[in-house]
Structure formats: structure tokens, C-alpha cells
Amino acid sequence: MSSEVIRVEPNLCPLCNTDNQCGNLTNCGEDCWCTSPDITFTKELLNKVPDDLKDKACICKACALMQN
């Protein structure tokens, strides 16, 4: 029986695989860019995230802004 292990990199966007600049991961003391009222995460965008990466890696700002 073969089971494939998916390695999750929480600092990489699950859609484009670039640095997601997640402020929650840096512990910098400032709010993450994703808390801006100008940013929305549509259901369509969230549905593009592969199931095995949901709730494990943040979408980057560039991908989020393409949906707005």
C-alpha cells in the first residue's frame, strides 16, 4: 500500500507557489495584509485551493487581488 505524503510549506501560496508574505507566520506584531478591508477571499478563490492544502497555507496577496 502506497501513501503519498504531501509536504506543506505554510509560507508558500497554495495557488501560485510563491511567498505569501503571511504576517501571522512572522510574529512581527503587526496585522497581516489579509486583514485589510480591501482584501476579500471569494468562495470561488478559496475553492481553487487543493483540498490537501486548505487551512494549511495562506493565499498570497497577488492571487487574492486578482479576484477583486
Predicted model as a PDB file, atoms N, CA, C, CB and O in Angstrom, pLDDT in the B-factor column:
MODEL        1                                                                  
ATOM      1  N   MET A   1       0.840  -1.174   0.000  1.00 53.00           N  
ATOM      2  CA  MET A   1       0.000   0.000   0.000  1.00 53.00           C  
ATOM      3  C   MET A   1       0.888   1.242   0.000  1.00 53.00           C  
ATOM      4  CB  MET A   1      -0.957  -0.004   1.215  1.00 53.00           C  
ATOM      5  O   MET A   1       1.776   1.376   0.842  1.00 53.00           O  
ATOM      6  N   SER A   2       0.651   2.129  -0.929  1.00 53.00           N  
ATOM      7  CA  SER A   2       1.462   3.334  -1.066  1.00 53.00           C  
ATOM      8  C   SER A   2       0.640   4.541  -0.639  1.00 53.00           C  
ATOM      9  CB  SER A   2       1.971   3.501  -2.522  1.00 53.00           C  
ATOM     10  O   SER A   2      -0.479   4.743  -1.111  1.00 53.00           O  
ATOM     11  N   SER A   3       1.202   5.334   0.252  1.00 64.00           N  
ATOM     12  CA  SER A   3       0.532   6.570   0.622  1.00 64.00           C  
ATOM     13  C   SER A   3       1.497   7.720   0.386  1.00 64.00           C  
ATOM     14  CB  SER A   3       0.048   6.534   2.105  1.00 64.00           C  
ATOM     15  O   SER A   3       2.607   7.751   0.917  1.00 64.00           O  
ATOM     16  N   GLU A   4       1.048   8.645  -0.412  1.00 67.00           N  
ATOM     17  CA  GLU A   4       1.869   9.797  -0.769  1.00 67.00           C  
ATOM     18  C   GLU A   4       1.756  10.847   0.315  1.00 67.00           C  
ATOM     19  CB  GLU A   4       1.450  10.378  -2.136  1.00 67.00           C  
ATOM     20  O   GLU A   4       0.652  11.193   0.736  1.00 67.00           O  
ATOM     21  N   VAL A   5       2.891  11.357   0.770  1.00 65.00           N  
ATOM     22  CA  VAL A   5       2.907  12.398   1.789  1.00 65.00           C  
ATOM     23  C   VAL A   5       3.103  13.735   1.093  1.00 65.00           C  
ATOM     24  CB  VAL A   5       4.027  12.144   2.851  1.00 65.00           C  
ATOM     25  O   VAL A   5       4.066  13.929   0.350  1.00 65.00           O  
ATOM     26  N   ILE A   6       2.187  14.644   1.341  1.00 69.00           N  
ATOM     27  CA  ILE A   6       2.272  15.985   0.773  1.00 69.00           C  
ATOM     28  C   ILE A   6       2.971  16.882   1.784  1.00 69.00           C  
ATOM     29  CB  ILE A   6       0.855  16.543   0.406  1.00 69.00           C  
ATOM     30  O   ILE A   6       2.529  17.002   2.927  1.00 69.00           O  
ATOM     31  N   ARG A   7       4.060  17.509   1.363  1.00 79.00           N  
ATOM     32  CA  ARG A   7       4.769  18.435   2.242  1.00 79.00           C  
ATOM     33  C   ARG A   7       4.148  19.812   2.079  1.00 79.00           C  
ATOM     34  CB  ARG A   7       6.299  18.467   1.925  1.00 79.00           C  
ATOM     35  O   ARG A   7       4.098  20.359   0.977  1.00 79.00           O  
ATOM     36  N   VAL A   8       3.683  20.358   3.173  1.00 83.00           N  
ATOM     37  CA  VAL A   8       3.050  21.677   3.162  1.00 83.00           C  
ATOM     38  C   VAL A   8       4.069  22.720   3.602  1.00 83.00           C  
ATOM     39  CB  VAL A   8       1.795  21.707   4.085  1.00 83.00           C  
ATOM     40  O   VAL A   8       4.697  22.589   4.652  1.00 83.00           O  
ATOM     41  N   GLU A   9       4.219  23.740   2.794  1.00 90.00           N  
ATOM     42  CA  GLU A   9       5.060  24.885   3.126  1.00 90.00           C  
ATOM     43  C   GLU A   9       4.120  26.038   3.449  1.00 90.00           C  
ATOM     44  CB  GLU A   9       6.053  25.253   1.947  1.00 90.00           C  
ATOM     45  O   GLU A   9       3.591  26.659   2.528  1.00 90.00           O  
ATOM     46  N   PRO A  10       3.893  26.349   4.725  1.00 90.00           N  
ATOM     47  CA  PRO A  10       2.898  27.358   5.089  1.00 90.00           C  
ATOM     48  C   PRO A  10       3.208  28.766   4.586  1.00 90.00           C  
ATOM     49  CB  PRO A  10       2.761  27.396   6.566  1.00 90.00           C  
ATOM     50  O   PRO A  10       2.317  29.616   4.556  1.00 90.00           O  
ATOM     51  N   ASN A  11       4.450  29.027   4.190  1.00 91.00           N  
ATOM     52  CA  ASN A  11       4.799  30.355   3.696  1.00 91.00           C  
ATOM     53  C   ASN A  11       4.653  30.470   2.170  1.00 91.00           C  
ATOM     54  CB  ASN A  11       6.224  30.695   4.104  1.00 91.00           C  
ATOM     55  O   ASN A  11       4.951  31.519   1.599  1.00 91.00           O  
ATOM     56  N   LEU A  12       4.200  29.403   1.516  1.00 94.00           N  
ATOM     57  CA  LEU A  12       4.004  29.438   0.062  1.00 94.00           C  
ATOM     58  C   LEU A  12       2.525  29.410  -0.277  1.00 94.00           C  
ATOM     59  CB  LEU A  12       4.722  28.259  -0.613  1.00 94.00           C  
ATOM     60  O   LEU A  12       1.754  28.639   0.295  1.00 94.00           O  
ATOM     61  N   CYS A  13       2.142  30.262  -1.215  1.00 95.00           N  
ATOM     62  CA  CYS A  13       0.755  30.320  -1.678  1.00 95.00           C  
ATOM     63  C   CYS A  13       0.381  28.981  -2.312  1.00 95.00           C  
ATOM     64  CB  CYS A  13       0.551  31.489  -2.693  1.00 95.00           C  
ATOM     65  O   CYS A  13       1.127  28.472  -3.147  1.00 95.00           O  
ATOM     66  N   PRO A  14      -0.752  28.406  -1.935  1.00 95.00           N  
ATOM     67  CA  PRO A  14      -1.156  27.118  -2.498  1.00 95.00           C  
ATOM     68  C   PRO A  14      -1.623  27.216  -3.950  1.00 95.00           C  
ATOM     69  CB  PRO A  14      -2.255  26.522  -1.660  1.00 95.00           C  
ATOM     70  O   PRO A  14      -1.846  26.194  -4.599  1.00 95.00           O  
ATOM     71  N   LEU A  15      -1.772  28.442  -4.464  1.00 96.00           N  
ATOM     72  CA  LEU A  15      -2.222  28.605  -5.842  1.00 96.00           C  
ATOM     73  C   LEU A  15      -1.074  28.879  -6.815  1.00 96.00           C  
ATOM     74  CB  LEU A  15      -3.226  29.725  -5.917  1.00 96.00           C  
ATOM     75  O   LEU A  15      -1.057  28.336  -7.920  1.00 96.00           O  
ATOM     76  N   CYS A  16      -0.111  29.723  -6.411  1.00 96.00           N  
ATOM     77  CA  CYS A  16       0.972  30.081  -7.337  1.00 96.00           C  
ATOM     78  C   CYS A  16       2.354  29.674  -6.827  1.00 96.00           C  
ATOM     79  CB  CYS A  16       0.953  31.572  -7.594  1.00 96.00           C  
ATOM     80  O   CYS A  16       3.349  29.837  -7.533  1.00 96.00           O  
ATOM     81  N   ASN A  17       2.418  29.149  -5.613  1.00 95.00           N  
ATOM     82  CA  ASN A  17       3.650  28.624  -5.030  1.00 95.00           C  
ATOM     83  C   ASN A  17       4.732  29.682  -4.793  1.00 95.00           C  
ATOM     84  CB  ASN A  17       4.197  27.556  -5.917  1.00 95.00           C  
ATOM     85  O   ASN A  17       5.922  29.368  -4.781  1.00 95.00           O  
ATOM     86  N   THR A  18       4.309  30.941  -4.605  1.00 96.00           N  
ATOM     87  CA  THR A  18       5.257  31.991  -4.252  1.00 96.00           C  
ATOM     88  C   THR A  18       5.072  32.355  -2.785  1.00 96.00           C  
ATOM     89  CB  THR A  18       5.072  33.240  -5.159  1.00 96.00           C  
ATOM     90  O   THR A  18       4.095  31.947  -2.156  1.00 96.00           O  
ATOM     91  N   ASP A  19       6.010  33.121  -2.244  1.00 94.00           N  
ATOM     92  CA  ASP A  19       5.946  33.547  -0.847  1.00 94.00           C  
ATOM     93  C   ASP A  19       4.645  34.309  -0.610  1.00 94.00           C  
ATOM     94  CB  ASP A  19       7.174  34.428  -0.477  1.00 94.00           C  
ATOM     95  O   ASP A  19       4.357  35.280  -1.310  1.00 94.00           O  
ATOM     96  N   ASN A  20       3.863  33.876   0.370  1.00 92.00           N  
ATOM     97  CA  ASN A  20       2.568  34.507   0.621  1.00 92.00           C  
ATOM     98  C   ASN A  20       2.647  35.720   1.548  1.00 92.00           C  
ATOM     99  CB  ASN A  20       1.626  33.498   1.207  1.00 92.00           C  
ATOM    100  O   ASN A  20       1.637  36.382   1.791  1.00 92.00           O  
ATOM    101  N   GLN A  21       3.837  36.012   2.065  1.00 90.00           N  
ATOM    102  CA  GLN A  21       4.036  37.193   2.919  1.00 90.00           C  
ATOM    103  C   GLN A  21       3.069  37.202   4.110  1.00 90.00           C  
ATOM    104  CB  GLN A  21       3.859  38.478   2.094  1.00 90.00           C  
ATOM    105  O   GLN A  21       2.591  38.261   4.519  1.00 90.00           O  
ATOM    106  N   CYS A  22       2.791  36.042   4.650  1.00 87.00           N  
ATOM    107  CA  CYS A  22       1.841  35.922   5.756  1.00 87.00           C  
ATOM    108  C   CYS A  22       2.399  36.576   7.016  1.00 87.00           C  
ATOM    109  CB  CYS A  22       1.510  34.443   6.026  1.00 87.00           C  
ATOM    110  O   CYS A  22       3.404  36.124   7.564  1.00 87.00           O  
ATOM    111  N   GLY A  23       1.747  37.637   7.471  1.00 85.00           N  
ATOM    112  CA  GLY A  23       2.164  38.321   8.688  1.00 85.00           C  
ATOM    113  C   GLY A  23       1.912  37.509   9.939  1.00 85.00           C  
ATOM    114  O   GLY A  23       2.549  37.731  10.968  1.00 85.00           O  
ATOM    115  N   ASN A  24       0.985  36.566   9.855  1.00 81.00           N  
ATOM    116  CA  ASN A  24       0.700  35.715  11.008  1.00 81.00           C  
ATOM    117  C   ASN A  24       1.835  34.738  11.282  1.00 81.00           C  
ATOM    118  CB  ASN A  24      -0.596  34.952  10.791  1.00 81.00           C  
ATOM    119  O   ASN A  24       2.006  34.285  12.414  1.00 81.00           O  
ATOM    120  N   LEU A  25       2.606  34.411  10.259  1.00 79.00           N  
ATOM    121  CA  LEU A  25       3.730  33.495  10.430  1.00 79.00           C  
ATOM    122  C   LEU A  25       4.987  34.193  10.943  1.00 79.00           C  
ATOM    123  CB  LEU A  25       4.033  32.808   9.120  1.00 79.00           C  
ATOM    124  O   LEU A  25       5.854  33.554  11.540  1.00 79.00           O  
ATOM    125  N   THR A  26       5.087  35.496  10.713  1.00 72.00           N  
ATOM    126  CA  THR A  26       6.310  36.223  11.062  1.00 72.00           C  
ATOM    127  C   THR A  26       6.349  36.704  12.502  1.00 72.00           C  
ATOM    128  CB  THR A  26       6.472  37.396  10.154  1.00 72.00           C  
ATOM    129  O   THR A  26       7.421  37.033  13.009  1.00 72.00           O  
ATOM    130  N   ASN A  27       5.207  36.752  13.171  1.00 69.00           N  
ATOM    131  CA  ASN A  27       5.136  37.260  14.542  1.00 69.00           C  
ATOM    132  C   ASN A  27       5.747  38.652  14.655  1.00 69.00           C  
ATOM    133  CB  ASN A  27       5.844  36.303  15.497  1.00 69.00           C  
ATOM    134  O   ASN A  27       6.431  38.965  15.630  1.00 69.00           O  
ATOM    135  N   CYS A  28       5.492  39.485  13.642  1.00 66.00           N  
ATOM    136  CA  CYS A  28       6.089  40.817  13.602  1.00 66.00           C  
ATOM    137  C   CYS A  28       5.339  41.824  14.480  1.00 66.00           C  
ATOM    138  CB  CYS A  28       6.129  41.316  12.172  1.00 66.00           C  
ATOM    139  O   CYS A  28       5.799  42.954  14.648  1.00 66.00           O  
ATOM    140  N   GLY A  29       4.213  41.438  15.030  1.00 65.00           N  
ATOM    141  CA  GLY A  29       3.465  42.337  15.888  1.00 65.00           C  
ATOM    142  C   GLY A  29       2.469  43.214  15.139  1.00 65.00           C  
ATOM    143  O   GLY A  29       1.711  43.961  15.758  1.00 65.00           O  
ATOM    144  N   GLU A  30       2.465  43.128  13.824  1.00 73.00           N  
ATOM    145  CA  GLU A  30       1.522  43.887  13.010  1.00 73.00           C  
ATOM    146  C   GLU A  30       0.497  42.928  12.414  1.00 73.00           C  
ATOM    147  CB  GLU A  30       2.259  44.677  11.888  1.00 73.00           C  
ATOM    148  O   GLU A  30       0.741  41.728  12.285  1.00 73.00           O  
ATOM    149  N   ASP A  31      -0.657  43.491  12.056  1.00 81.00           N  
ATOM    150  CA  ASP A  31      -1.668  42.672  11.408  1.00 81.00           C  
ATOM    151  C   ASP A  31      -1.178  42.227  10.036  1.00 81.00           C  
ATOM    152  CB  ASP A  31      -2.994  43.440  11.285  1.00 81.00           C  
ATOM    153  O   ASP A  31      -0.427  42.944   9.374  1.00 81.00           O  
ATOM    154  N   CYS A  32      -1.596  41.066   9.624  1.00 86.00           N  
ATOM    155  CA  CYS A  32      -1.249  40.550   8.301  1.00 86.00           C  
ATOM    156  C   CYS A  32      -1.983  41.371   7.234  1.00 86.00           C  
ATOM    157  CB  CYS A  32      -1.610  39.031   8.182  1.00 86.00           C  
ATOM    158  O   CYS A  32      -3.039  41.946   7.500  1.00 86.00           O  
ATOM    159  N   TRP A  33      -1.421  41.420   6.044  1.00 89.00           N  
ATOM    160  CA  TRP A  33      -2.034  42.148   4.929  1.00 89.00           C  
ATOM    161  C   TRP A  33      -3.443  41.635   4.645  1.00 89.00           C  
ATOM    162  CB  TRP A  33      -1.168  42.024   3.669  1.00 89.00           C  
ATOM    163  O   TRP A  33      -4.278  42.381   4.132  1.00 89.00           O  
ATOM    164  N   CYS A  34      -3.714  40.387   4.968  1.00 88.00           N  
ATOM    165  CA  CYS A  34      -5.009  39.792   4.632  1.00 88.00           C  
ATOM    166  C   CYS A  34      -6.160  40.341   5.466  1.00 88.00           C  
ATOM    167  CB  CYS A  34      -4.940  38.303   4.802  1.00 88.00           C  
ATOM    168  O   CYS A  34      -7.324  40.087   5.156  1.00 88.00           O  
ATOM    169  N   THR A  35      -5.848  41.091   6.521  1.00 88.00           N  
ATOM    170  CA  THR A  35      -6.913  41.657   7.356  1.00 88.00           C  
ATOM    171  C   THR A  35      -7.404  43.007   6.832  1.00 88.00           C  
ATOM    172  CB  THR A  35      -6.423  41.813   8.790  1.00 88.00           C  
ATOM    173  O   THR A  35      -8.334  43.586   7.393  1.00 88.00           O  
ATOM    174  N   SER A  36      -6.790  43.507   5.766  1.00 90.00           N  
ATOM    175  CA  SER A  36      -7.193  44.777   5.168  1.00 90.00           C  
ATOM    176  C   SER A  36      -8.628  44.671   4.641  1.00 90.00           C  
ATOM    177  CB  SER A  36      -6.219  45.179   4.027  1.00 90.00           C  
ATOM    178  O   SER A  36      -8.993  43.650   4.057  1.00 90.00           O  
ATOM    179  N   PRO A  37      -9.437  45.701   4.837  1.00 90.00           N  
ATOM    180  CA  PRO A  37     -10.805  45.670   4.298  1.00 90.00           C  
ATOM    181  C   PRO A  37     -10.836  45.668   2.766  1.00 90.00           C  
ATOM    182  CB  PRO A  37     -11.592  46.865   4.818  1.00 90.00           C  
ATOM    183  O   PRO A  37     -11.875  45.384   2.170  1.00 90.00           O  
ATOM    184  N   ASP A  38      -9.710  45.981   2.131  1.00 87.00           N  
ATOM    185  CA  ASP A  38      -9.641  45.977   0.674  1.00 87.00           C  
ATOM    186  C   ASP A  38      -9.461  44.576   0.100  1.00 87.00           C  
ATOM    187  CB  ASP A  38      -8.512  46.861   0.213  1.00 87.00           C  
ATOM    188  O   ASP A  38      -9.575  44.377  -1.109  1.00 87.00           O  
ATOM    189  N   ILE A  39      -9.182  43.619   0.958  1.00 90.00           N  
ATOM    190  CA  ILE A  39      -8.927  42.244   0.520  1.00 90.00           C  
ATOM    191  C   ILE A  39     -10.135  41.379   0.844  1.00 90.00           C  
ATOM    192  CB  ILE A  39      -7.648  41.671   1.192  1.00 90.00           C  
ATOM    193  O   ILE A  39     -10.637  41.379   1.968  1.00 90.00           O  
ATOM    194  N   THR A  40     -10.587  40.647  -0.156  1.00 89.00           N  
ATOM    195  CA  THR A  40     -11.649  39.663   0.066  1.00 89.00           C  
ATOM    196  C   THR A  40     -11.207  38.327  -0.528  1.00 89.00           C  
ATOM    197  CB  THR A  40     -13.006  40.138  -0.567  1.00 89.00           C  
ATOM    198  O   THR A  40     -10.484  38.278  -1.522  1.00 89.00           O  
ATOM    199  N   PHE A  41     -11.646  37.282   0.084  1.00 92.00           N  
ATOM    200  CA  PHE A  41     -11.356  35.934  -0.388  1.00 92.00           C  
ATOM    201  C   PHE A  41     -12.685  35.305  -0.796  1.00 92.00           C  
ATOM    202  CB  PHE A  41     -10.621  35.073   0.714  1.00 92.00           C  
ATOM    203  O   PHE A  41     -13.436  34.800   0.038  1.00 92.00           O  
ATOM    204  N   THR A  42     -12.956  35.347  -2.099  1.00 93.00           N  
ATOM    205  CA  THR A  42     -14.230  34.837  -2.596  1.00 93.00           C  
ATOM    206  C   THR A  42     -14.295  33.317  -2.458  1.00 93.00           C  
ATOM    207  CB  THR A  42     -14.437  35.249  -4.062  1.00 93.00           C  
ATOM    208  O   THR A  42     -13.274  32.637  -2.355  1.00 93.00           O  
ATOM    209  N   LYS A  43     -15.485  32.825  -2.458  1.00 94.00           N  
ATOM    210  CA  LYS A  43     -15.679  31.372  -2.393  1.00 94.00           C  
ATOM    211  C   LYS A  43     -15.028  30.700  -3.604  1.00 94.00           C  
ATOM    212  CB  LYS A  43     -17.192  31.022  -2.329  1.00 94.00           C  
ATOM    213  O   LYS A  43     -14.458  29.615  -3.485  1.00 94.00           O  
ATOM    214  N   GLU A  44     -15.116  31.350  -4.769  1.00 95.00           N  
ATOM    215  CA  GLU A  44     -14.510  30.812  -5.977  1.00 95.00           C  
ATOM    216  C   GLU A  44     -12.995  30.694  -5.825  1.00 95.00           C  
ATOM    217  CB  GLU A  44     -14.856  31.690  -7.179  1.00 95.00           C  
ATOM    218  O   GLU A  44     -12.399  29.702  -6.243  1.00 95.00           O  
ATOM    219  N   LEU A  45     -12.372  31.717  -5.221  1.00 95.00           N  
ATOM    220  CA  LEU A  45     -10.930  31.682  -4.999  1.00 95.00           C  
ATOM    221  C   LEU A  45     -10.558  30.579  -4.015  1.00 95.00           C  
ATOM    222  CB  LEU A  45     -10.434  33.038  -4.486  1.00 95.00           C  
ATOM    223  O   LEU A  45      -9.638  29.801  -4.266  1.00 95.00           O  
ATOM    224  N   LEU A  46     -11.265  30.515  -2.912  1.00 95.00           N  
ATOM    225  CA  LEU A  46     -10.970  29.500  -1.897  1.00 95.00           C  
ATOM    226  C   LEU A  46     -11.170  28.085  -2.432  1.00 95.00           C  
ATOM    227  CB  LEU A  46     -11.849  29.715  -0.671  1.00 95.00           C  
ATOM    228  O   LEU A  46     -10.468  27.160  -2.023  1.00 95.00           O  
ATOM    229  N   ASN A  47     -12.114  27.918  -3.335  1.00 96.00           N  
ATOM    230  CA  ASN A  47     -12.360  26.596  -3.927  1.00 96.00           C  
ATOM    231  C   ASN A  47     -11.230  26.148  -4.842  1.00 96.00           C  
ATOM    232  CB  ASN A  47     -13.662  26.609  -4.703  1.00 96.00           C  
ATOM    233  O   ASN A  47     -11.127  24.962  -5.158  1.00 96.00           O  
ATOM    234  N   LYS A  48     -10.373  27.084  -5.277  1.00 96.00           N  
ATOM    235  CA  LYS A  48      -9.234  26.737  -6.127  1.00 96.00           C  
ATOM    236  C   LYS A  48      -8.088  26.104  -5.340  1.00 96.00           C  
ATOM    237  CB  LYS A  48      -8.733  27.972  -6.847  1.00 96.00           C  
ATOM    238  O   LYS A  48      -7.210  25.466  -5.922  1.00 96.00           O  
ATOM    239  N   VAL A  49      -8.097  26.277  -4.034  1.00 95.00           N  
ATOM    240  CA  VAL A  49      -7.038  25.710  -3.192  1.00 95.00           C  
ATOM    241  C   VAL A  49      -7.216  24.190  -3.134  1.00 95.00           C  
ATOM    242  CB  VAL A  49      -7.065  26.333  -1.748  1.00 95.00           C  
ATOM    243  O   VAL A  49      -8.304  23.708  -2.819  1.00 95.00           O  
ATOM    244  N   PRO A  50      -6.167  23.441  -3.434  1.00 94.00           N  
ATOM    245  CA  PRO A  50      -6.276  21.976  -3.349  1.00 94.00           C  
ATOM    246  C   PRO A  50      -6.693  21.541  -1.942  1.00 94.00           C  
ATOM    247  CB  PRO A  50      -4.932  21.311  -3.734  1.00 94.00           C  
ATOM    248  O   PRO A  50      -6.275  22.136  -0.949  1.00 94.00           O  
ATOM    249  N   ASP A  51      -7.507  20.517  -1.871  1.00 93.00           N  
ATOM    250  CA  ASP A  51      -8.035  20.047  -0.589  1.00 93.00           C  
ATOM    251  C   ASP A  51      -6.950  19.768   0.440  1.00 93.00           C  
ATOM    252  CB  ASP A  51      -8.848  18.803  -0.799  1.00 93.00           C  
ATOM    253  O   ASP A  51      -7.124  20.064   1.622  1.00 93.00           O  
ATOM    254  N   ASP A  52      -5.834  19.201   0.000  1.00 91.00           N  
ATOM    255  CA  ASP A  52      -4.790  18.851   0.959  1.00 91.00           C  
ATOM    256  C   ASP A  52      -4.004  20.059   1.469  1.00 91.00           C  
ATOM    257  CB  ASP A  52      -3.842  17.870   0.332  1.00 91.00           C  
ATOM    258  O   ASP A  52      -3.160  19.910   2.353  1.00 91.00           O  
ATOM    259  N   LEU A  53      -4.267  21.253   0.929  1.00 92.00           N  
ATOM    260  CA  LEU A  53      -3.592  22.465   1.401  1.00 92.00           C  
ATOM    261  C   LEU A  53      -4.535  23.440   2.094  1.00 92.00           C  
ATOM    262  CB  LEU A  53      -2.921  23.157   0.245  1.00 92.00           C  
ATOM    263  O   LEU A  53      -4.092  24.453   2.635  1.00 92.00           O  
ATOM    264  N   LYS A  54      -5.833  23.140   2.080  1.00 92.00           N  
ATOM    265  CA  LYS A  54      -6.799  24.035   2.728  1.00 92.00           C  
ATOM    266  C   LYS A  54      -6.522  24.137   4.221  1.00 92.00           C  
ATOM    267  CB  LYS A  54      -8.238  23.542   2.492  1.00 92.00           C  
ATOM    268  O   LYS A  54      -6.287  23.136   4.898  1.00 92.00           O  
ATOM    269  N   ASP A  55      -6.556  25.368   4.717  1.00 90.00           N  
ATOM    270  CA  ASP A  55      -6.309  25.675   6.133  1.00 90.00           C  
ATOM    271  C   ASP A  55      -4.886  25.341   6.572  1.00 90.00           C  
ATOM    272  CB  ASP A  55      -7.291  24.919   7.001  1.00 90.00           C  
ATOM    273  O   ASP A  55      -4.622  25.202   7.767  1.00 90.00           O  
ATOM    274  N   LYS A  56      -3.969  25.213   5.615  1.00 90.00           N  
ATOM    275  CA  LYS A  56      -2.581  24.898   5.957  1.00 90.00           C  
ATOM    276  C   LYS A  56      -1.597  25.903   5.379  1.00 90.00           C  
ATOM    277  CB  LYS A  56      -2.230  23.514   5.469  1.00 90.00           C  
ATOM    278  O   LYS A  56      -0.473  26.015   5.870  1.00 90.00           O  
ATOM    279  N   ALA A  57      -1.998  26.638   4.345  1.00 90.00           N  
ATOM    280  CA  ALA A  57      -1.132  27.642   3.723  1.00 90.00           C  
ATOM    281  C   ALA A  57      -2.006  28.783   3.213  1.00 90.00           C  
ATOM    282  CB  ALA A  57      -0.284  27.022   2.558  1.00 90.00           C  
ATOM    283  O   ALA A  57      -3.088  28.553   2.672  1.00 90.00           O  
ATOM    284  N   CYS A  58      -1.538  29.991   3.385  1.00 91.00           N  
ATOM    285  CA  CYS A  58      -2.312  31.183   3.005  1.00 91.00           C  
ATOM    286  C   CYS A  58      -2.132  31.533   1.530  1.00 91.00           C  
ATOM    287  CB  CYS A  58      -1.900  32.375   3.870  1.00 91.00           C  
ATOM    288  O   CYS A  58      -1.057  31.354   0.957  1.00 91.00           O  
ATOM    289  N   ILE A  59      -3.196  32.028   0.941  1.00 94.00           N  
ATOM    290  CA  ILE A  59      -3.162  32.551  -0.417  1.00 94.00           C  
ATOM    291  C   ILE A  59      -2.387  33.868  -0.392  1.00 94.00           C  
ATOM    292  CB  ILE A  59      -4.610  32.750  -0.992  1.00 94.00           C  
ATOM    293  O   ILE A  59      -2.526  34.650   0.547  1.00 94.00           O  
ATOM    294  N   CYS A  60      -1.574  34.115  -1.417  1.00 94.00           N  
ATOM    295  CA  CYS A  60      -0.785  35.352  -1.448  1.00 94.00           C  
ATOM    296  C   CYS A  60      -1.658  36.548  -1.877  1.00 94.00           C  
ATOM    297  CB  CYS A  60       0.421  35.196  -2.413  1.00 94.00           C  
ATOM    298  O   CYS A  60      -2.757  36.388  -2.408  1.00 94.00           O  
ATOM    299  N   LYS A  61      -1.131  37.721  -1.627  1.00 93.00           N  
ATOM    300  CA  LYS A  61      -1.854  38.962  -1.932  1.00 93.00           C  
ATOM    301  C   LYS A  61      -2.125  39.093  -3.419  1.00 93.00           C  
ATOM    302  CB  LYS A  61      -1.066  40.173  -1.442  1.00 93.00           C  
ATOM    303  O   LYS A  61      -3.209  39.526  -3.811  1.00 93.00           O  
ATOM    304  N   ALA A  62      -1.155  38.726  -4.259  1.00 94.00           N  
ATOM    305  CA  ALA A  62      -1.349  38.833  -5.714  1.00 94.00           C  
ATOM    306  C   ALA A  62      -2.523  37.973  -6.188  1.00 94.00           C  
ATOM    307  CB  ALA A  62      -0.065  38.418  -6.455  1.00 94.00           C  
ATOM    308  O   ALA A  62      -3.341  38.424  -6.989  1.00 94.00           O  
ATOM    309  N   CYS A  63      -2.603  36.751  -5.700  1.00 95.00           N  
ATOM    310  CA  CYS A  63      -3.717  35.878  -6.079  1.00 95.00           C  
ATOM    311  C   CYS A  63      -5.040  36.412  -5.547  1.00 95.00           C  
ATOM    312  CB  CYS A  63      -3.481  34.456  -5.561  1.00 95.00           C  
ATOM    313  O   CYS A  63      -6.061  36.360  -6.234  1.00 95.00           O  
ATOM    314  N   ALA A  64      -5.017  36.928  -4.317  1.00 93.00           N  
ATOM    315  CA  ALA A  64      -6.241  37.482  -3.724  1.00 93.00           C  
ATOM    316  C   ALA A  64      -6.717  38.707  -4.502  1.00 93.00           C  
ATOM    317  CB  ALA A  64      -6.003  37.853  -2.247  1.00 93.00           C  
ATOM    318  O   ALA A  64      -7.916  38.868  -4.728  1.00 93.00           O  
ATOM    319  N   LEU A  65      -5.798  39.561  -4.907  1.00 92.00           N  
ATOM    320  CA  LEU A  65      -6.173  40.768  -5.635  1.00 92.00           C  
ATOM    321  C   LEU A  65      -6.664  40.477  -7.047  1.00 92.00           C  
ATOM    322  CB  LEU A  65      -5.002  41.711  -5.694  1.00 92.00           C  
ATOM    323  O   LEU A  65      -7.452  41.252  -7.590  1.00 92.00           O  
ATOM    324  N   MET A  66      -6.223  39.388  -7.649  1.00 87.00           N  
ATOM    325  CA  MET A  66      -6.711  39.033  -8.990  1.00 87.00           C  
ATOM    326  C   MET A  66      -8.202  38.727  -8.965  1.00 87.00           C  
ATOM    327  CB  MET A  66      -5.938  37.824  -9.544  1.00 87.00           C  
ATOM    328  O   MET A  66      -8.874  38.834  -9.991  1.00 87.00           O  
ATOM    329  N   GLN A  67      -8.718  38.355  -7.821  1.00 74.00           N  
ATOM    330  CA  GLN A  67     -10.141  38.012  -7.698  1.00 74.00           C  
ATOM    331  C   GLN A  67     -11.011  39.220  -7.428  1.00 74.00           C  
ATOM    332  CB  GLN A  67     -10.339  37.002  -6.598  1.00 74.00           C  
ATOM    333  O   GLN A  67     -12.231  39.145  -7.577  1.00 74.00           O  
ATOM    334  N   ASN A  68     -10.412  40.339  -7.031  1.00 63.00           N  
ATOM    335  CA  ASN A  68     -11.202  41.537  -6.671  1.00 63.00           C  
ATOM    336  C   ASN A  68     -11.480  42.401  -7.867  1.00 63.00           C  
ATOM    337  CB  ASN A  68     -10.484  42.360  -5.615  1.00 63.00           C  
ATOM    338  O   ASN A  68     -12.128  43.440  -7.741  1.00 63.00           O  
TER     339      ASN A  68                                                      
ENDMDL                                                                          
END                                                                             
